[in-house]
Amino acid sequence: MKLVGTLTSPFVRKVRIVLVEKRIDYEFEIDIPWNEGTQVGRLNPLGKVPVLVLDDGEALFDSRVIVEYLDTLTPVARLIPDIARAKLQVKRLEALSDGICDAAALAVMEKRRPLEKQSEDWIARQQKKVAHGLQLLALELGEKNWFVGESFSLADIAAGCALGYLDLRFPETQWREDYPNLAKLGEKLLKRTGFADTIPQEITPPPKQTRLS
Ligand SMILES: N[C@@H](CCC(=O)N[C@@H](CS)C(=O)NCC(=O)O)C(=O)O
């Protein structure tokens, strides 16, 4: 299977981490949907990454559908619990973390527009969602080791990706100072290969086809 995405997207990172945790081999194709010549629109009419292209050619999107599918492929490292209530908690926290990323990305895009076209209100609105989202994430984690139950799950992966994305796009966000419990979780997550190997960076992409396992 082939994953199409960028090195900065938190949604792509979530999928890459799930692939590592589940020990699934895949090919990674870097395609930036904003660039001229992007092929993303051929795979996903919404023009967004990640897209997972299955061996039979079917293209899966978005990241939540992809990770749910990947979790069914092998019993190695189950990331979404079978028990309905726990699954709901994991998916809710994933939605919260993804929502933080959506709002942060919208604020970034607005800031990239010419100054005279930018809306301060719009940026403030998105920043408020990020701030409130972080507040709830910290509350939900409390003093626990992991977000749901006693074990690492997709909720921890999604939250870690949101925190990493804030470091990339809003390094001035004081989430570590404001929420020491999230800071502790962030440190713990970075000890996992999947997280350590996918820290988002704005760098020149490597050659288009890269074999990863
Ligand atoms: N809900 C989607 C969000 C995907 C998304 O927003 N991807 C961004 C990159 S971070 C993108 O491809 N944007 C291109 C565009 O909006 O045209 C998911 O979870 O996969």
The ligand as an SDF file (V2000), in Angstrom:
LIG
                    3D

 20 19  0  0  0  0  0  0  0  0999 V2000
  -10.0410   15.6770    7.9050 N   0  0  0  0  0  0  0  0  0  0  0  0
   -8.9060   15.4630    7.0310 C   0  0  0  0  0  0  0  0  0  0  0  0
   -8.0380   16.7060    7.0170 C   0  0  0  0  0  0  0  0  0  0  0  0
   -6.9320   16.6100    5.9840 C   0  0  0  0  0  0  0  0  0  0  0  0
   -6.2850   17.9580    5.7190 C   0  0  0  0  0  0  0  0  0  0  0  0
   -6.8250   19.0250    6.0660 O   0  0  0  0  0  0  0  0  0  0  0  0
   -5.1350   17.9190    5.0810 N   0  0  0  0  0  0  0  0  0  0  0  0
   -4.4550   19.1370    4.6920 C   0  0  0  0  0  0  0  0  0  0  0  0
   -2.9720   19.0340    5.0270 C   0  0  0  0  0  0  0  0  0  0  0  0
   -2.7350   19.2130    6.7540 S   0  0  0  0  0  0  0  0  0  0  0  0
   -4.5770   19.2970    3.1930 C   0  0  0  0  0  0  0  0  0  0  0  0
   -4.3240   18.3670    2.4670 O   0  0  0  0  0  0  0  0  0  0  0  0
   -4.9620   20.4940    2.7280 N   0  0  0  0  0  0  0  0  0  0  0  0
   -5.0480   20.7910    1.3420 C   0  0  0  0  0  0  0  0  0  0  0  0
   -6.2940   21.5750    1.0120 C   0  0  0  0  0  0  0  0  0  0  0  0
   -7.1010   21.8490    1.9290 O   0  0  0  0  0  0  0  0  0  0  0  0
   -6.4930   21.8880   -0.1690 O   0  0  0  0  0  0  0  0  0  0  0  0
   -8.1250   14.2350    7.4990 C   0  0  0  0  0  0  0  0  0  0  0  0
   -8.2340   13.8840    8.6760 O   0  0  0  0  0  0  0  0  0  0  0  0
   -7.4440   13.5910    6.6890 O   0  0  0  0  0  0  0  0  0  0  0  0
  1  2  1  0
  2  3  1  0
  2 18  1  0
  3  4  1  0
  4  5  1  0
  5  6  2  0
  5  7  1  0
  7  8  1  0
  8  9  1  0
  8 11  1  0
  9 10  1  0
 11 12  2  0
 11 13  1  0
 13 14  1  0
 14 15  1  0
 15 16  2  0
 15 17  1  0
 18 19  2  0
 18 20  1  0
M  END
$$$$
